[in-house]
Amino acid sequence: MIEIGRLCLKIAGRDAGMKCVVVDTLDKNLVLIDGETRRRKCNIMHLEPLAQMVDISKGASHAQVASALAKLGIAVVDKKPRAKAAAQKTNTPAKTAAAKPAMPKIVKKE
């Protein structure tokens, strides 16, 4: 079992090679991590515990984790949240019915 505040190295997945801190233990295989990685639950098999510990409480916020890692000399870069898709679509021109070519009318002669 990995204790809260343990500094770890993520060895699998998208965030592999980044340092993180155990913030909470969820069950015997899963922990909540935060730090250079995204804050998320992680399997303990995907972590390599390091010798260092940071002084944080259970369920510490991202700001508390970032300040604790800064004391160790590990910089945490906060990424900007993604803009919603609706905000991106406002710049595109609206499609109108007039843009389609009109179908010719077929007239039957009797």
N, CA, C and O of each residue as an XYZ file, in Angstrom:
440
protein
N       0.842     -1.180      0.000
C       0.000      0.000      0.000
C       0.890      1.248      0.000
O       1.875      1.327      0.734
N       0.527      2.200     -0.825
C       1.289      3.447     -0.928
C       0.621      4.489     -0.032
O      -0.594      4.676     -0.096
N       1.410      5.165      0.802
C       0.843      6.128      1.745
C       0.640      7.496      1.094
O       1.257      7.814      0.077
N      -0.228      8.291      1.697
C      -0.548      9.633      1.208
C       0.675     10.533      1.375
O       1.311     10.542      2.429
N       0.997     11.293      0.319
C       2.142     12.177      0.335
C       3.381     11.579     -0.310
O       4.398     12.260     -0.440
N       3.311     10.320     -0.714
C       4.458      9.668     -1.349
C       4.656     10.218     -2.757
O       3.708     10.273     -3.541
N       5.868     10.620     -3.080
C       6.210     11.074     -4.419
C       6.439      9.837     -5.279
O       7.148      8.914     -4.880
N       5.828      9.829     -6.473
C       5.926      8.673     -7.362
C       6.257      9.121     -8.772
O       6.115     10.292     -9.124
N       6.697      8.171     -9.562
C       6.948      8.384    -10.975
C       5.930      7.549    -11.737
O       5.810      6.347    -11.498
N       5.202      8.171    -12.645
C       4.201      7.457    -13.447
C       4.964      6.690    -14.521
O       5.740      7.285    -15.269
N       4.751      5.365    -14.608
C       5.521      4.548    -15.545
C       4.685      3.998    -16.691
O       5.220      3.324    -17.570
N       3.394      4.269    -16.701
C       2.545      3.756    -17.776
C       1.503      4.799    -18.143
O       1.110      5.628    -17.322
N       1.072      4.740    -19.383
C      -0.007      5.616    -19.820
C       0.474      6.916    -20.416
O       1.661      7.109    -20.678
N      -0.469      7.791    -20.620
C      -0.231      9.074    -21.275
C       0.739      9.964    -20.497
O       1.508     10.717    -21.094
N       0.702      9.880    -19.180
C       1.535     10.727    -18.327
C       2.822     10.032    -17.880
O       3.422     10.440    -16.886
N       3.252      9.002    -18.587
C       4.444      8.242    -18.200
C       5.669      9.155    -18.168
O       5.865      9.993    -19.049
N       6.487      8.971    -17.135
C       7.703      9.760    -16.971
C       7.508     11.015    -16.139
O       8.475     11.724    -15.865
N       6.284     11.304    -15.733
C       6.011     12.500    -14.941
C       5.900     12.143    -13.466
O       5.516     11.031    -13.104
N       6.245     13.112    -12.624
C       6.178     12.897    -11.183
C       4.804     13.283    -10.657
O       4.162     14.205    -11.161
N       4.372     12.563     -9.639
C       3.064     12.830     -9.036
C       3.131     12.520     -7.545
O       4.095     11.930     -7.057
N       2.091     12.931     -6.839
C       1.976     12.699     -5.407
C       0.676     11.957     -5.145
O      -0.350     12.264     -5.753
N       0.710     10.989     -4.250
C      -0.501     10.269     -3.869
C      -1.301     11.165     -2.937
O      -0.819     11.557     -1.874
N      -2.536     11.489     -3.343
C      -3.395     12.391     -2.589
C      -4.386     11.619     -1.721
O      -4.749     12.071     -0.635
N      -4.826     10.449     -2.203
C      -5.820      9.666     -1.470
C      -5.727      8.213     -1.923
O      -5.360      7.939     -3.066
N      -6.057      7.285     -1.033
C      -6.136      5.875     -1.407
C      -7.603      5.524     -1.565
O      -8.406      5.762     -0.663
N      -7.953      4.954     -2.720
C      -9.345      4.631     -3.013
C      -9.682      3.193     -2.642
O     -10.738      2.943     -2.061
N      -8.818      2.254     -2.958
C      -8.945      0.870     -2.503
C      -7.556      0.241     -2.543
O      -6.561      0.963     -2.619
N      -7.464     -1.091     -2.494
C      -6.139     -1.700     -2.399
C      -5.308     -1.548     -3.671
O      -4.086     -1.683     -3.614
N      -5.942     -1.267     -4.831
C      -5.208     -1.126     -6.084
C      -5.218      0.276     -6.668
O      -4.385      0.579     -7.522
N      -6.123      1.139     -6.242
C      -6.278      2.460     -6.842
C      -5.961      3.578     -5.857
O      -6.325      3.522     -4.682
N      -5.270      4.599     -6.372
C      -4.985      5.797     -5.585
C      -5.329      7.020     -6.428
O      -5.403      6.935     -7.654
N      -5.536      8.145     -5.773
C      -5.759      9.418     -6.452
C      -4.424     10.145     -6.484
O      -3.782     10.324     -5.449
N      -4.003     10.571     -7.692
C      -2.713     11.239     -7.831
C      -2.902     12.642     -8.394
O      -3.925     12.948     -9.006
N      -1.897     13.489     -8.177
C      -1.896     14.849     -8.705
C      -0.450     15.310     -8.748
O       0.400     14.756     -8.052
N      -0.166     16.312     -9.553
C       1.192     16.841     -9.664
C       1.467     17.273    -11.084
O       0.694     18.034    -11.666
N       2.577     16.788    -11.656
C       2.867     17.073    -13.055
C       1.852     16.377    -13.955
O       1.630     16.794    -15.092
N       1.250     15.332    -13.447
C       0.248     14.571    -14.191
C      -1.121     15.206    -14.004
O      -1.285     16.165    -13.251
N      -2.079     14.660    -14.694
C      -3.457     15.089    -14.492
C      -3.958     14.498    -13.171
O      -3.534     13.411    -12.781
N      -4.851     15.202    -12.488
C      -5.409     14.687    -11.234
C      -6.423     13.608    -11.589
O      -7.461     13.888    -12.189
N      -6.111     12.374    -11.210
C      -6.985     11.265    -11.562
C      -6.657     10.043    -10.730
O      -5.638      9.994    -10.040
N      -7.542      9.053    -10.808
C      -7.248      7.822    -10.098
C      -6.297      6.998    -10.946
O      -6.320      7.064    -12.175
N      -5.465      6.223    -10.275
C      -4.407      5.497    -10.962
C      -4.185      4.155    -10.257
O      -4.258      4.064     -9.031
N      -3.916      3.131    -11.044
C      -3.560      1.827    -10.511
C      -2.159      1.910     -9.922
O      -1.275      2.512    -10.532
N      -1.936      1.326     -8.759
C      -0.629      1.414     -8.116
C       0.441      0.659     -8.904
O       1.632      0.902     -8.705
N       0.043     -0.241     -9.783
C       1.003     -0.954    -10.623
C       1.598     -0.031    -11.686
O       2.626     -0.362    -12.277
N       0.970      1.121    -11.940
C       1.449      2.089    -12.921
C       2.328      3.163    -12.281
O       2.722      4.122    -12.946
N       2.634      3.005    -11.006
C       3.440      3.982    -10.265
C       4.707      3.344     -9.732
O       4.714      2.183     -9.324
N       5.782      4.123     -9.740
C       7.020      3.698     -9.095
C       7.269      4.644     -7.932
O       7.627      5.801     -8.149
N       7.083      4.169     -6.687
C       7.276      5.045     -5.527
C       8.735      5.494     -5.413
O       9.659      4.703     -5.602
N       8.920      6.764     -5.105
C      10.254      7.325     -4.890
C      10.478      7.486     -3.385
O       9.538      7.355     -2.601
N      11.688      7.762     -2.990
C      12.035      7.845     -1.572
C      11.475      9.086     -0.893
O      11.330      9.097      0.329
N      11.154     10.136     -1.653
C      10.728     11.403     -1.066
C       9.250     11.385     -0.676
O       8.434     10.693     -1.284
N       8.936     12.163      0.348
C       7.564     12.357      0.809
C       7.304     13.855      0.855
O       8.221     14.643      1.086
N       6.045     14.248      0.634
C       5.655     15.645      0.809
C       4.606     15.695      1.908
O       3.887     14.724      2.144
N       4.529     16.824      2.568
C       3.607     16.978      3.686
C       2.283     17.550      3.179
O       2.120     18.767      3.091
N       1.340     16.666      2.849
C      -0.005     17.083      2.450
C      -1.016     16.255      3.223
O      -0.700     15.180      3.732
N      -2.231     16.769      3.304
C      -3.288     16.030      3.983
C      -4.066     15.202      2.970
O      -3.933     15.396      1.761
N      -4.870     14.286      3.467
C      -5.692     13.442      2.602
C      -6.680     14.318      1.830
O      -7.374     15.145      2.421
N      -6.741     14.134      0.508
C      -7.658     14.902     -0.328
C      -7.204     16.327     -0.576
O      -8.040     17.190     -0.845
N      -5.924     16.603     -0.498
C      -5.398     17.959     -0.684
C      -5.748     18.486     -2.073
O      -5.859     17.721     -3.031
N      -5.920     19.808     -2.167
C      -6.272     20.431     -3.443
C      -5.048     20.488     -4.355
O      -3.922     20.243     -3.921
N      -5.289     20.816     -5.627
C      -4.199     20.905     -6.595
C      -3.208     22.013     -6.196
O      -2.000     21.855     -6.369
N      -3.715     23.119     -5.670
C      -2.847     24.225     -5.251
C      -1.926     23.788     -4.112
O      -0.753     24.162     -4.087
N      -2.444     23.005     -3.177
C      -1.618     22.522     -2.065
C      -0.550     21.554     -2.561
O       0.586     21.581     -2.088
N      -0.915     20.705     -3.511
C       0.048     19.751     -4.069
C       1.126     20.504     -4.844
O       2.308     20.182     -4.729
N       0.728     21.502     -5.631
C       1.689     22.279     -6.420
C       2.677     23.014     -5.519
O       3.870     23.064     -5.821
N       2.196     23.583     -4.418
C       3.105     24.298     -3.511
C       4.045     23.336     -2.798
O       5.202     23.674     -2.549
N       3.558     22.131     -2.463
C       4.417     21.136     -1.812
C       5.497     20.650     -2.776
O       6.637     20.434     -2.366
N       5.151     20.476     -4.050
C       6.147     20.052     -5.026
C       7.140     21.174     -5.342
O       8.300     20.908     -5.657
N       6.686     22.421     -5.258
C       7.580     23.554     -5.499
C       8.684     23.603     -4.442
O       9.806     24.014     -4.737
N       8.374     23.187     -3.219
C       9.385     23.145     -2.155
C      10.480     22.129     -2.470
O      11.620     22.271     -2.029
N      10.109     21.083     -3.252
C      11.091     20.069     -3.650
C      11.807     20.446     -4.942
O      12.722     19.747     -5.378
N      11.388     21.552     -5.554
C      12.018     21.984     -6.799
C      11.396     21.391     -8.044
O      12.001     21.403     -9.116
N      10.181     20.868     -7.904
C       9.464     20.299     -9.046
C       8.403     21.295     -9.471
O       7.487     21.604     -8.709
N       8.531     21.799    -10.696
C       7.586     22.803    -11.202
C       6.357     22.112    -11.772
O       6.466     21.178    -12.566
N       5.189     22.581    -11.359
C       3.928     22.070    -11.873
C       3.338     23.137    -12.777
O       3.061     24.251    -12.333
N       3.147     22.800    -14.035
C       2.592     23.741    -15.000
C       1.102     23.488    -15.113
O       0.672     22.397    -15.488
N       0.315     24.507    -14.785
C      -1.130     24.377    -14.911
C      -1.512     24.616    -16.360
O      -1.152     25.637    -16.944
N      -2.246     23.668    -16.941
C      -2.666     23.804    -18.325
C      -4.008     24.501    -18.366
O      -4.836     24.340    -17.469
N      -4.214     25.273    -19.409
C      -5.481     25.988    -19.548
C      -6.583     24.978    -19.858
O      -6.359     24.023    -20.602
N      -7.764     25.180    -19.296
C      -8.868     24.285    -19.639
C      -9.284     24.514    -21.082
O      -9.159     25.619    -21.610
N      -9.774     23.467    -21.708
C     -10.200     23.570    -23.096
C     -11.425     24.462    -23.208
O     -12.296     24.461    -22.339
N     -11.477     25.227    -24.297
C     -12.646     26.054    -24.557
C     -13.771     25.147    -25.045
O     -13.529     24.147    -25.720
N     -14.967     25.500    -24.704
C     -16.099     24.681    -25.115
C     -16.285     24.764    -26.624
O     -15.934     25.765    -27.249
N     -16.829     23.726    -27.190
C     -17.011     23.652    -28.636
C     -17.970     24.742    -29.129
O     -17.835     25.216    -30.257
N     -18.917     25.134    -28.310
C     -19.872     26.163    -28.713
C     -19.168     27.501    -28.937
O     -19.553     28.255    -29.831
N     -18.165     27.799    -28.157
C     -17.434     29.056    -28.313
C     -16.620     29.047    -29.603
O     -16.428     30.095    -30.219
N     -16.146     27.888    -30.013
C     -15.367     27.794    -31.235
C     -16.256     27.887    -32.470
O     -15.804     28.360    -33.512
N     -17.489     27.453    -32.378
C     -18.381     27.447    -33.526
C     -18.945     28.824    -33.841
O     -19.516     29.005    -34.916
N     -18.811     29.787    -32.965
C     -19.378     31.110    -33.214
C     -18.658     31.834    -34.336
O     -19.231     32.739    -34.943
N     -17.422     31.464    -34.631
C     -16.663     32.134    -35.676
C     -16.957     31.589    -37.075
O     -16.547     32.197    -38.064
N     -17.650     30.471    -37.176
C     -17.926     29.889    -38.485
C     -19.189     30.506    -39.068
O     -20.139     30.774    -38.333
N     -19.216     30.737    -40.390
C     -20.422     31.316    -40.991
C     -21.575     30.323    -40.965
O     -21.381     29.116    -41.111
N     -22.769     30.849    -40.778
C     -23.957     29.999    -40.715
C     -24.361     29.587    -42.122
O     -24.275     30.371    -43.067
N     -24.800     28.353    -42.241
C     -25.285     27.880    -43.532
C     -26.743     28.302    -43.675
O     -27.530     28.204    -42.733
N     -27.080     28.762    -44.848
C     -28.457     29.181    -45.086
C     -29.055     28.341    -46.190
O     -28.340     27.697    -46.957
N     -30.376     28.353    -46.264
C     -31.075     27.602    -47.295
C     -30.866     28.237    -48.660
O     -30.939     27.541    -49.673
N     -30.609     29.528    -48.716
C     -30.414     30.221    -49.985
C     -29.092     29.817    -50.641
O     -28.921     30.032    -51.841
N     -28.171     29.250    -49.900
C     -26.888     28.868    -50.449
C     -27.002     27.650    -51.367
O     -26.132     27.432    -52.210
N     -28.065     26.855    -51.213
C     -28.257     25.678    -52.049
C     -28.853     26.103    -53.385
O     -29.697     26.998    -53.427
N     -28.431     25.482    -54.461
C     -29.044     25.815    -55.755
C     -30.476     25.300    -55.803
O     -30.781     24.217    -55.302
N     -31.331     26.082    -56.404
C     -32.744     25.722    -56.477
C     -32.926     24.607    -57.518
O     -32.276     24.610    -58.564
N     -33.803     23.671    -57.221
C     -34.105     22.582    -58.144
C     -35.073     23.101    -59.214
O     -36.025     23.812    -58.892
N     -34.839     22.757    -60.464
C     -35.771     23.222    -61.499
C     -37.115     22.510    -61.351
O     -37.178     21.335    -60.990
N     -38.176     23.243    -61.637
C     -39.512     22.681    -61.548
C     -39.797     21.874    -62.816
O     -39.498     22.305    -63.930
N     -40.362     20.733    -62.621
C     -40.748     19.883    -63.744
C     -42.235     20.120    -64.013
O     -43.075     19.929    -63.133
N     -42.542     20.531    -65.224
C     -43.926     20.818    -65.595
C     -44.370     19.768    -66.598
O     -43.741     19.582    -67.640
N     -45.459     19.086    -66.274
C     -46.002     18.074    -67.176
C     -46.946     18.741    -68.155
O     -47.779     19.560    -67.767
N     -46.813     18.392    -69.419
C     -47.744     18.898    -70.419
C     -48.827     17.862    -70.611
O     -48.546     16.669    -70.727
N     -50.051     18.312    -70.644
C     -51.153     17.374    -70.816
C     -51.769     17.504    -72.157
O     -52.718     16.785    -72.473
